[in-house]
Amino acid sequence: MIGVFGGTFDPIHYGHLRAALDVHQALALSELRFLPLNVAVHREQPRASAAQRRAMVEAAIAGEPGFRVDDRELMRAGRSYSVDTLTSLRDELGDKRPICLLVGGDAFNGFFDWHRPRDILELAHLVVMQRPGAPMQRDARLRAEVQRRRATRREELERSAAGRIWFESVTQLDISSTRIRRMLALGRSPRYLLPDAVIAIARDCGCYAAGTSPSWLDDSQAPRQQISGQS
Ligand code: ATP
């Protein structure tokens, strides 16, 4: 079973990393791929460029066996959604291998507003990571879907390639990229919220400094200005 964790990772922090490791270990995944996204569909452009965010993810996961970066979303032009990402992964991995799409509890609450949610469930299992402070606001449709698809034993995920929903309570770390960006813009230290190697890259590129424009505007390695993202 492989895990897929998409995010803007602007920048990646211990909230992402610890949750990913919790899921990796709980489900004994053979690998977990971090997929930095160009732009999440329902949010503003990341501050750091694609190349900078990729470098930060690589630095953050260096030395952790079973973690890797998958940059297919950064390489792909045009608008893309989870369903497209998963279709592309299916082309690579075949129809049989279970794929677990990691989603935060907050994102999961709006799952039926995502692009082609039913097709997503044909392509992958959902692993919902409970995030601190995120209220559960499941509507009747989502509750019914959870009742029908919920898996409580790992074998249930292994038995099929897609279509089940798993809840994993992950280490509660109330850390967000937004807060880290603000701290860096104010000249405060975000130390102990994210790896030092990531802070070093963020400081070197100055991408979160106050008064800078988003670096994708002048980064030749991030040619796309079309909106794309995970939803
Ligand atoms: P931002 O503050 O810029 O919105 P973020 O910290 O939420 O960023 P994203 O890259 O948008 O980070 O998140 C990617 C995924 O990681 C989402 O599914 C999100 O719910 C999850 N996530 C983010 N922070 C945490 C955390 N502290 N604990 C568990 N999951 C998290």
Boltz pocket constraint, residues with backbone or C-beta under 6 A from the ligand:
constraints:
  - pocket:
      binder: B
      contacts: [[A, 6], [A, 7], [A, 8], [A, 9], [A, 10], [A, 11], [A, 14], [A, 15], [A, 16], [A, 19], [A, 102], [A, 103], [A, 104], [A, 105], [A, 106], [A, 107], [A, 129], [A, 130], [A, 131], [A, 132], [A, 170], [A, 171], [A, 173], [A, 174], [A, 175], [A, 176], [A, 177], [A, 178], [A, 179]]
      max_distance: 6.0
